[in-house]
């Protein structure tokens, strides 16, 4: 007789990963250049690392966004705060964004 092997549901696996803080988050917004052209900026949290990217024009590849300024951080923090009451963002990810990607306990530059 063949023995049944226990299987975990996908919901259980996803819940375990989220509780460990491995949830991936993407927050995006639009900005304008000095000459009035719009471009998209996004912050991605993947595996505890923050990645800033921008898309210079529609249908172009995403490129690293090397110089997020204070306004960019404030926009992302505000968007992340909106997601907190709906439980769309994990507490650990929200804390990382609020610290602007610095490790816990690190001093501000």
C-alpha positions as CSV (number, residue, x, y, z in Angstrom):
1,X,0.0,0.0,0.0
2,X,1.3,3.5,-0.9
3,X,1.7,6.0,1.9
4,X,0.2,9.4,1.6
5,X,2.7,12.2,1.9
6,X,1.7,15.4,3.6
7,X,1.6,18.5,1.5
8,X,1.6,22.1,2.6
9,X,-0.9,24.4,0.9
10,X,0.4,27.5,-0.9
11,X,-1.5,29.7,1.6
12,X,0.5,28.2,4.4
13,X,3.8,28.7,2.7
14,X,3.1,32.2,1.7
15,X,2.0,33.0,5.3
16,X,5.2,31.6,6.6
17,X,7.3,33.7,4.3
18,X,5.4,36.8,5.1
19,X,5.7,36.3,8.8
20,X,9.5,35.9,8.3
21,X,9.6,39.3,6.6
22,X,10.3,38.0,3.1
23,X,7.4,39.8,1.4
24,X,8.2,41.7,-1.8
25,X,6.9,45.2,-2.0
26,X,6.8,47.7,-4.9
27,X,5.8,51.3,-4.5
28,X,5.8,53.5,-7.6
29,X,5.0,57.1,-8.5
30,X,5.4,59.6,-11.3
31,X,7.8,62.6,-11.5
32,X,8.6,65.3,-14.0
33,X,11.9,66.4,-15.4
34,X,13.0,70.0,-15.6
35,X,11.7,70.1,-19.2
36,X,8.3,68.7,-18.3
37,X,8.6,65.1,-19.4
38,X,7.1,62.5,-17.1
39,X,8.9,59.4,-15.9
40,X,8.1,56.6,-13.5
41,X,10.0,55.9,-10.3
42,X,9.6,52.8,-8.1
43,X,11.1,51.5,-4.9
44,X,11.3,47.7,-4.7
45,X,11.9,45.8,-1.4
46,X,13.3,42.4,-2.2
47,X,14.8,40.2,0.4
48,X,15.3,43.0,2.8
49,X,17.2,45.2,0.3
50,X,15.8,48.4,-1.2
51,X,16.2,49.0,-4.9
52,X,15.3,52.3,-6.6
53,X,14.6,52.2,-10.3
54,X,13.1,54.5,-12.9
55,X,11.7,54.1,-16.3
56,X,12.7,57.1,-18.5
57,X,9.9,56.5,-21.1
58,X,7.1,54.1,-21.7
59,X,8.3,50.7,-23.1
60,X,11.9,51.4,-22.1
61,X,13.7,49.2,-19.6
62,X,13.9,50.0,-16.0
63,X,17.2,51.6,-14.9
64,X,18.8,52.1,-11.5
65,X,17.6,55.4,-9.9
66,X,20.8,56.4,-8.1
67,X,19.8,59.7,-6.5
68,X,16.5,59.5,-4.6
69,X,16.1,62.9,-2.9
70,X,14.1,63.7,0.3
71,X,10.9,64.3,-1.7
72,X,11.2,60.8,-3.2
73,X,11.6,59.3,0.3
74,X,8.7,61.3,1.7
75,X,6.4,60.2,-1.2
76,X,7.4,56.5,-0.7
77,X,6.9,56.7,3.1
78,X,3.5,58.4,2.6
79,X,2.4,55.6,0.2
80,X,3.7,52.9,2.5
81,X,1.8,54.5,5.4
82,X,-1.4,54.3,3.3
83,X,-0.9,50.6,2.8
84,X,-0.4,49.8,6.5
85,X,-4.1,50.0,7.7
86,X,-5.1,47.7,4.9
87,X,-2.3,45.2,5.8
88,X,-0.9,45.3,2.3
89,X,2.6,45.9,3.7
90,X,4.4,44.0,6.4
91,X,5.5,45.8,9.6
92,X,9.2,44.9,9.0
93,X,9.1,46.3,5.5
94,X,7.4,49.5,6.6
95,X,10.0,50.0,9.3
96,X,12.8,49.5,6.8
97,X,11.3,52.1,4.5
98,X,10.8,54.6,7.3
99,X,14.4,54.1,8.2
100,X,15.2,54.9,4.6
101,X,16.9,51.6,4.1
102,X,19.4,51.9,7.0
103,X,20.0,48.9,9.2
104,X,18.1,48.9,12.5
105,X,20.0,51.0,15.0
106,X,22.2,52.8,12.5
107,X,22.6,56.5,12.9
108,X,21.3,59.0,10.3
109,X,23.9,60.4,7.9
